[in-house]
């Protein structure tokens, strides 16, 4: 289980490179924000890799900040830029998110680490130990809930809404299925808290890997060339050549 975050990190940063490369040529702001969200996702899984070999209080704080607080919010903000036509609204929300993120960084850096850190076990996942080690005040807990709700609703809700639009119009099936996969992928790490409460902390690693893989596949399908898709649909509708004379 402890080696799964290594694979998750590799997939996530490959995904981030693909998104940011596309942003480099097309420049839509939602791709930049998705890229930022994926980098945060990758920093979270990379922190799990490090904490699987040794304990470091700063790395644990980065793990909590990126994985539990910021990743979903920044990915969701990218979806808001994609779907909200009034750019002033999206920009205003992005500025607000940036300010809240800075507040979260400040609170996490100031959060004390308890004496339980001395008993940290690299043989156990960090998700099963952080509550006893990282002292989280009411502000951190409140921001964690707010940022996760904001990001999950925006990312999952936006993906499902986009899929519904394509389904209703009976167009661009690749984008419809791509958005469905993105929504499913986003729900995987979002449900990790349930695994932890059920005593299945190791499954957090599995959910993170499945989540980023599903989102990556969904992104590739959703960004497939409409021309290519049309060719596939057209060729699929052409009846086979008759063999009769």
N, C-alpha and C positions, 0 to 999 in steps of 0.2 A: 504493500500500500504506500510506503514512504517514497517509492520511486515514481509513482503516478504523477506527482506534481512536476517532475522533470519533463515528462511528456507534455503535460498541460502547458508548461512554460514555453516549450519549443513551438507548439501549435499556436499559442496565443500571440507570440511575437511574430510568427510567420503571417498570421492573420492581420496583425497591426501593420506590418510592412505592405501587405496587399492593399489595405484600405488607404494608407497614407500615400502610396504610389499612385493610386487612382485620384486622390485629392491633388497631388502634384500637377496633374495634367488637366483636371476638370475644375478644381478650386471651389466646389460647393462646400459651404461651412459644415454641413452635417457630417461629411466624411472626416473632417478635421476633429470634430468632437468625438465621433466613434473611435478614431485613432487614439485620442487621449484616453478614452474609456478602456480600450484594449490594452494600452500600456499600463494603466492602473491594474487591470486584471492580471497581466503578466507579472507585475511587481508583487502582487499578492501570492501567486503560485510560486514565484521565485523565493519569496520569504519562507514559504513552507518547505522548500528544498533545503534552505540554510538551517532552519529550525529543526529539520530532521536529522541534522548532524551535530549541531551545537546550539547552545542558547545565547541569545543576544537581545537585550531589552529593547534596543532601538529597532531591530528587525521585527520583533513582536509587535511593536507599535505601528510599523509600516504595514505589517500583515493585517492588523485590525483596521487601520485607516483606509487602506486600498480595498481590501476584500469586503469588510463589513459596512463601510460608509460611502466611499466615493465612486466605485466602479459602476454600479447600477445607475447612479444619478447622472454621470457624464455620458454613458451610453444612451440613457433615456433623453438627455438634452439634445443629443444628435438627432434622435427621431423627431423631437419637437421642431427642430430647424427644418427637417424634411417635410413635415406635414402642415405646420402652421404657416399660412400664406402671409400673414401680417408680420413682417420681419421685425418690427419694433417690439412685438410681444416676445418673440423668441430671443432677441438680443437682451431684453430686460430680464427675462428669466435666467439667461446665461450669466449675466452680471450678478444677479442674486445668488446663483449657484456658486460662482467663484468666491463671493464674499463668505458664504456659509462654509465652503470648503476650507478657506483660510482659517476660519474660526475652529473648524474641526481639527486642523493641523495643530493649531496652538493648544487646544485642550488635550490632544493626545500627547504632545511633547511634554506638557506639564504634568501629565498623569503619573502618579508614583507607581513604582513596582514593589510588590510586597516581598516579604522574606521567603515566601513560598517559591520564589524563583530559584533558590538554592536547591530545591528538590525537583527541579524540572527534569523530565525523563525524555530523552531523544527517541526512545522506543515507542512513545505514545504520541499521537497527533496533537499539534498545538491547539486544535479546536476543543480538545478534552481537558486542557489545562489552563487556558488563558484567564478564565474567570477568577481563579484563585491567585493569579500572579499580577494581572493588570487591574489596577484600581480604577474603575470607571465611575465617574460622578454622574449626577442626574443630567447634566448638560450633554455629556457624551452619549448616554443612553437615548436621550430625546432626539439628538441629531441623527443617531443611527437609525431610529425608526422613521423619522421624517425623510431622510435621504433615500432610504430603501423603498419606502412607499412611493415617493416621487419618481424615482428611476424605474422601478418595476412597472408601475402603472403606465408611464410614458412609453417604455420600450415594448412591453408585451401588448399593451392596449393599442399602441400605434401600429405594431406589426399585424395584429389581428384585424384592425380596421382596414389597413391597406389590402390584406388578403381578401376581406369581404368585398371591397370595391372592385377588385379584379374579378372575383367570382360573379358578382352581380352583373358586370358588363360583359362577361364571357370573353375576356381578352387576357393575353399575357399570362398563360397558365404557369410558366416558370416563375414569374414574380409572385403569383399567389402562393405557390408551394414554398418558395423561398422565404416569404414572410411568415408562413406557418412554422417552418423549421426554426426561424429566428426566435419566434415567440416560445416555442418549446425549449429551445436552448437557454433562453433567458430565465425560464422557470426552474431549470435544473439547479443552479446554484442558489436561487432564491428560496428553494425548498430545503436547503441544507440544514437550516435551523431545526427543522422537524427531525432530521436524522440524528442530530446532536442530542436533542432532548430525549430521543428514544434510546440513547446509549450507543448509537452507531456513528461515532465521530469519524471513523475511517472513511465512511461513505461520502463525506464532504469532498474528499479528493476525487472520488469517482464522479460525483455530480458536476464538479468543476470541469473535468475532462470532457464528459459527455456534453455539457453545456456549450463549451467553446467549439467543439467539433460540429455540433448541430448548427450553431450560429454561423460558423465558417461556411459550411455547405449551403446554408440558406442564403448567405450573402452572395456566394458564387452563382447560385441559381437566380436570385433576384436581379443580379447585374448582368446576366447573360444577354447577349445582343438580341434585340427583338427581330432583327433580320434573320439571324441564325435560327431563332425559335420558329419564325414563320416558315422557313425552308423545311424544318423538321415536320411541322404540322401539315404543310402542303404535300410533302412526299408521303406522309402517312395516309393522306386521303386519296392518293392516286391508286386506282385499282391495279392489280398485277396484270402484266401483259397476257393476253389470251394465247393459249397454246393450240387452239383449234385452227385449222386451215381455212 
